[in-house]
Amino acid sequence: MGGAAVEAGRTLAMGQDEAVGSGRSSVDAPFGRALARLGKARSDIVGLTADLGKYTDILPFRDAFPDRFFNVGMAEQNLVAVAAGLARTGTVPFATTYGVFATRRAYDFIAIACAHSMVNVKIVAGLPGLTTGYGGTHQAIEDTGLMSLIPGLTVIDPCDATEIAAAVRAAAEHPGPVYMRLLRGKVPVVFEPEGFRFEIGKARLLREGGDVGIIATGFMTERALDAADRLAA
């Protein structure tokens, strides 16, 4: 982890921000803000959470559209099942929880109720990888591997606040189920929003070079760019 998190000898915890110590500008709750904007343009967007509204940044959507927001409690299997049911009524549900809970506790529901049935559910999962100080119970270290194994499920791993906002729109427009990892709180800005374009399934070349190839995804992209800067020196 970068900056203050490393100096303190610990990773980021549930209530902390990914941007702490990064030295980059940041956006507060880019997911919730983007979903609220999308909800204003589209009446079919609904939001759900498994009692983690505050910690998955979906509260801006809840506040804007309380009648289109549902908290199912600490029940991740129910979260996915309810979202799948709502999708069958013509809505586009965005369901939020932590990545580790979505995958370890609701994997079969995602595979069968969503992917096998090809329903239009978007699962947005916080605390990716080692971005929490709460230990193995909260660290989603195998979620991308598990989700990538499910036929018909699209996996999105955004890098920063800019890509999160763009990915929310892309996920809503994409037919079928989506699993999207989520950075929360004050999220760093790595890509400038102006002119930024996000395409599902497309890799982007961020820096030219001829000595070594570095491939990264999600929040590790920022760290890969920092590594490239150090290597260049």
Secondary structure, DSSP 4 states (H G I P E B T S, - for coil): --THHHHTTS---TTS-TTTT--S-EEESHHHHHHHHHHHH-TTEEEEESS-TGGGT-HHHHHH-GGGEEE--S-HHHHHHHHHHHHTTT-EEEEEEEHHHHHHHHHHHIIIIIIITT---EEEEESBTT--SS-TTT-BSSHHHHHHTSTT-EEE---SHHHHHHHHHHHHHSSS-EEEEE--SEEE--S-STT----TT-----S--SS------TTHHHHHHHHHHHHH-
